[in-house]
Amino acid sequence: MEKEQIIEMPPIDEGKYRGEWLALEHGTHKVVAHGTILKDVMAEAKEKGYNDPIIHGVPKTDIHFITIE
């Protein structure tokens, strides 16, 4: 099992993605897929060639999660 890392995230438009899961490209942290169902977000990212994206959950409220890479 890989050790989890806390990474510094670039600004994300949380209003645009509120309540969604984001799949982010390693290195650039570009959003490559997003949606409310994590399984679907992972499938979309994989279809685009991103087999191991960074996953970030955007809360529905102002509570923040920690992103794990």
N, C-alpha and C positions, 0 to 999 in steps of 0.2 A: 504494500500500500504506500502510495506517495505521501510525503509530508504536505499538509495543507499550508498554503501561503496567504498572507494578507497582502493585497496589492493596492497601489494607489490608482484609483479610477479617474479617468477624465470626466469632465462635466457631462451628464446625461440629461436630456430633456425629460424629467420625471413626469411632467404634466402630460406629455405625449404618450409615454409608456406606462402610466399609472396602472398598477394591478397586473402587470404583465411580466413574463419571463423574457430575458434577453440572452441571446447567444452572441458572444463577442469574439472577434478574431484576436488571437494571441499577438502581442506586439503593438498593433495599432489600436486595439480595443474598439474597432469599428463594429457596429451592430450588423450582424449577418442574418439574423432571424429573430422574430419576436412574436409573442402571443400569450394567451391566458393558460394554455395547456402545455406544460413542460415537455411532455412526450412529443407533441406536434412540433414544438420549437426545435427540439433535438433532431427530429426527422427532417425538417426543412433545412437546418444547418448541414446535416449530413448530405442531403441531395445537392447542396451547393459546394460540396467538397470539404467542409469543415467537420472532421470526424471527432475532434476533441476541443470544442470551443469553451471559452470561459462562460460560465452561467451566472447571471445576475438577476435576482428577483427585485422588482421595483414594487414597493409597498403601495397599497391603496390609500394609506394615510401618510402622515409625515414621519412615521417610525421608519428607521433605516436598518437594512440587513447588512451583514458583512459578506462580501463577495469572496468565494473560494476558488482558487485557480488550481 
